């Protein structure tokens, strides 16, 4: 099985220490991304977004991210590209933006625990959020909304919540984003596999975190294929994974595991 891993993170822009809209800063849109070496770039609302070419190895995954981020940074002049899950622009500033910049245009995603479509986020809030979605490809031409493919994606998403979503709380304390996006179990079925939509962009803060994300995705997928079992780190029976991610609170047992190097 040829497993490929991709990503399409979003980033904010600051100038003179203040968040500014990225609208019009670079070429590329959701429907027509601008191709660069290693992936593509675009504007998404008031944020920048990039995607990477699917990677078959950790080195390729990290290399594509670094190349595309470097290309993107070079396109925005003297502004600063920042890795922050939430940007507070203020209602007045947002209201002054063009319609296409104000809209939250994501198509719906799904909840792996309920099987139902997640509600669309509220666009009237005075802030915007940035995701760090992971794309897992293992097939081709799948019937996206077939019962079998949806169940496979839901099971993989639940496994990733355990192995990656919960540990991500160690480096991502932001709760505002989770009120709009990225709650436990968020996924979108794809013809090539599945998009895991729980993570913010915070894993882009270091190469160590990028590597951790890649390894956890690959190891979780391979374990699920080999055994059909969800991963466990000794604490799964003691807490509700869904509640931990949505509430953003790590219990003492998890903190201890992280300090001992079990999770990080």
N, C-alpha and C positions, 0 to 999 in steps of 0.2 A: 504494500500500500504506500503510495507516494503522498506523504503528509506535508502540506505547505501551510506556513503561518504568515499572515499579513496583519496590518494595523492601519487605522485611519484616525489618528489623534487630532485634536483641535488645540490651538494656542491663542493666547491673547497678545495684544500689542500695547506697550506703554511708551509715552513720550513725556520727558520731564517728570517722571515719577507718577504720571496719571494714565489710567486706562483710556485708550482712544479706539474708535471703531476702525476695523480693518477693511471696511467696505471700500472697494476700488483700489486697494493697495497692490494686488497682484492679479495676473490673468488667471482664468480658470473658474469654473462654477461647478455646482453639484452635478449638473447634467453633462458638463464638458470640462473635466479637469485639465490643467495645463501640464503636459508631460515634461518631466525632468529626469535626469539620471537617477535611477534607483526607485522611481515612483512618479508621483504627480502632486501638484499643489492647486489650491483653490481658496476662494473666500466662502465662508459659511456664516451667513448673517453678519455679525459684528466681529467674528473671529476668523483666524486663519485655520486652514485645515490642510493636512497632507496625507497621502497614502503611500504605502511602500509596495514595491513589487513582491509577490509571494515568495517567501524564503524557505529553502529546504534544509537550512542549517542555522545554528545560533550565530555563527560568524556572518552569514549572509543577512540575517535579520538585523543584527546590530549595525552592520555596514550600511545597509539601505537606509536605516533611520538616520544615521549620522550624515550621510550624503544629502538626503532630501532636506533635513533640517538646516544644513549649511546653505544649500541653494535658496531655501525660503528666507533665511535671515538676510541673505544678500540682496533680496528683492525689495526690502522695506526701508531702504535708506538709513537715516540716523535714528529710527525708532528701535525700540527693544522688543524682542519676542520673548514672552515669559510663559513659564510652565506653572499655571495656577488654575485650580479647578473652578473657581468662581471669580468673576470680575464685576464689581459694583460700578455701574456707569451713572446711575440715577435716572429717574423717570423722565425728567425734562430732556436730558441728553439723548435718551433712547427715542423719545417722541420726535426729535428733530431729524432722525435718520430716515433714509428712503424706505419705502414699504418693504422692499425685498431684504433690507438689512434688519428690519424689526421682526420679521416673521420667524417663527420657529418651525422650519419646514420639514422636519424629519417625518418620514412615513412611519406608521405605527410599528411597535415591536410587541413581543409577547411575554407572558409570565410563565416560566417553566413549572411553577407550583400549582397554578390554577388552570393553565391551558388557554387562558383568555387573553385578549388583546389588552395591552396597557393603555390607560387614558392618556390623551395628548396633554402636554405640559401647558401651564398658564404663561402666556406671552406677556402679560401685563406686569410682571414683577420688575423691580428696578435693577436687576442684575442679569447676567448671562453666565452660562456654565460651559465647561470644556470637558469633553470625554476623551477616553483613550481606548476605543473599542479594539478587540482582537478578532481576526478572521481566521477560522480553521477550515482548511480545505482538504478533503479526502476523497471526493467523488466528482462526478461531472454530469451535468444535465439532470440532476435530481428534480422530481416533481416537488416544488417548494412547499406546497400546502397539502401534500399527501399525509395521511395519518401516520404512516411509518416514519417518514422523514421528520415530521414534527416531534414525534416521540423520541427519536434519536437525538435531535437537537436539544430537547428539554432535559434528557438524561445527562448529556454532556454538560449543559449549563449548570445543572445541580451539582455535578462533580466539580466543576470549576469554581462554583461558589464556595465549596468546602476547601479546595486546595489553593485557591487564589483570591477569591472575593473576601473571605474572612481575614487572611494574612494582610491584605492590602490596607486594612484599617491601621496597621502599624505605621504606615507612611502617608496615609490620606485621612486626615481628621475632619475634612470638610463635610458638613451636614447639609448645607444649603443646596448643593447640587443634588443630593439624594432626595430632596423634596420634589425635584422636577424629573430628574433622570437617574438611571443607574441603580435602581432598587434591586434587591435580590431577585435572581431568576430572569433578568431581562435578556432576551435574545431575539435574533431575527433569523429565520431559516433562509438559506441561500442555495442556489442550484449546485454550488461547489461544496457546500457544507453548512457552516453555522457562523454567525457573528455573535460573539459574547460581548454584551453591552453594559456590564456592571461597572467596569473600572473608569475612573477619571483619568486625566492626563498626568497625574502625579508620578506615575512610574517612569516618566521621561526625565526625572530629576537626576538620575545617575545611571551609569552603565551597569552598575551592580543590580539595580532594580529592573532594568531592561532585560538583563540576562535571567534574573529570577522569573520574570513573567514568561519568557520564552520556555525555559526549562519546565516550569510548572504546567504550562499548556500541553507541551509535548508528552511529558510523563503521565499526566492525567488522561490524555487521550489514549495513549498506549496501554495504560492499565485498564481502562474501561473496555477497550477492544479485547484485551487478553483474558480478562476475568469476568467482565460484565458487572463488576462491583464498583460502588462509589468509594473514593479514597477515604481513609480515616487516619487521624493522627492521635487517637486515644482520647479525644475530648468530644467527638461528635455526638455521642449519646448524652452528654451532659448539658447540652444547650441546643437551642433552635438556631440553625445557621441563618435562616431567613430573617429572624428577629435581630440577630447580632449585626448583620450587614445593614439592615434598614435603620437600626437605632445608632449605629456607629460606635458601639461600646464593646471594648474587648474585656472579657472576664479575666480574673487573676490567673486562671489556669493557662489561658492563651498567652498572656504576658510572660509567664514563666517559661513556656515553650519557646517563645521568641528569644528570650534572654539566654536560653540554653542552646540556641542555634538550631532548634528543631524545625522552625518554620522559616527562618530567614538565614 
